[in-house]
Amino acid sequence: MTLTSRQQRLLWLSVGLSAAGYLAFALWSGWHEVWHAVQRIGPLTIAIALMLSLVNYLLRGERWRLYLRHVGHPMSWALNTRIYWAGFALTTTPGKAGEMIRSLFLAPYGVRYHHSAAMFFSERLADMVAIVCLTAAGLGHFPHGETFYLGLVVVLVLCLMLLRTELPEQLLRKLAGERQGLHWLAQVAASSRPLWRGGLLWQVLIMSVLAWLAEGFGAWLILRALSPDISLNMALFIYGFGMLVGALSFMPGGLGGTEATMTGLLVLQGLPLPEAVAATVIIRLATLWFAVILGLLSVLTLPASPDQPESA
C-alpha cells in the first residue's frame, strides 16, 4: 500500500518539523564543537556505530516477523523489513506512536488492525525491558541506584504478569459500554496476550536485549573516542537511561528529554559541556536520525499492492 498525496505531505511535514527542531538544538550546541568532535571520533568509528545501529534495526525487524508469523501472517524477510523500517519514518512522534503507520501498510496483506496494534504495544514493552537491562549496567555508580533499578524491575514484572492474564481485556470490556474505542482496545489486549507466552516471549526478549545492546555499544565507541576513560557499563547506562527518560517523556522521538539526560550524565562524568552536547548530537544522528532516513527510503520503495512483485 502506498500513501496518498495528503498522507505523504503530512509525513514529510512531521519529519521536517522534528528535523528543524533538532537542527536548532545542534546549532545551539555549536557546529564548531560538533565538527571538532566528529573529527576526533573519526569516520571508522562512526561507520561502525552506524553498522551497530543497523544490527539493532535488523533484529527488531526479525522480531516483528516472528510476531507476524505467530498471528498467522508469515511474510518474506525483504517485505517485512521494508514495512517495519517504513515505520521509522514516523519514529519522531510522541511515544513513537506514529510507527503504527505499519498497520496501514500491513492491512492489504490481511493483517487486522487490532493484531498490528497488539504487535506494536508488545514490541514497545519488549524495548522497555531491554533498555532497563542496559541501565542496570551502571546504576551501581549512583546512590540508591540499585533501589531505583529494583523498582523498575518490579513494575515490568507486574506488567508482564498482568498481560499474560485476561484481566486487562475483561476490565476494558466492562468499562466499554457503548464506547467502541474501548471494545477495540479490549481486542488489542486479547491479541497481545499470546505474544507474551511460551518460547515466543523468550525469543522476543533475547532479540530485544541484543538489539539495544548493539546500539548501546555503538554509543560507547563514540563516547570512548572523546573520553577514553569512560567504561562500557557507564556508557550503556547513560545511553539506556537517556532513552528511558525520552520514552517516558512522550516527546516526539524522545527529543529533548533524551538529549538533556545524556548531556547531563556526560557532564557528571567529567566531559566538558560543549563536548557532552556534541557527543549527544552525534549519537542521536547515528541512531534516531539514521533510522528516520531508512524509514523514509523504505516508504518510497514499498510495493503499491500485495500483487506487485517485490523488488530485490
Secondary structure by P-SEA (a helix, b strand, c coil): ccccaaaaaaaaaaaaaaaaaaaaaaaaacaaaaaaaaaaacaaaaaaaaaaaaaaaaaaaaaaaaaaaaacccccaaaaaaaaaaacccccccccccccccccccccccccaaaaaaaaaaaaaaaaaaaaaaaacccccccaaaaaaaaaaaaaaaaaaaaacaaaaaaaaaaccccaaaaaaaaaaaaaccccccaaaaaaaaaaaaaaaaaaaaaaaaaaaacccccaaaaaaaaaaaaaaaaaacccccaaaaaaaaaaaaaaacccaaaaaaaaaaaaaacaaaaaaaaaaaaaaccccccccccc
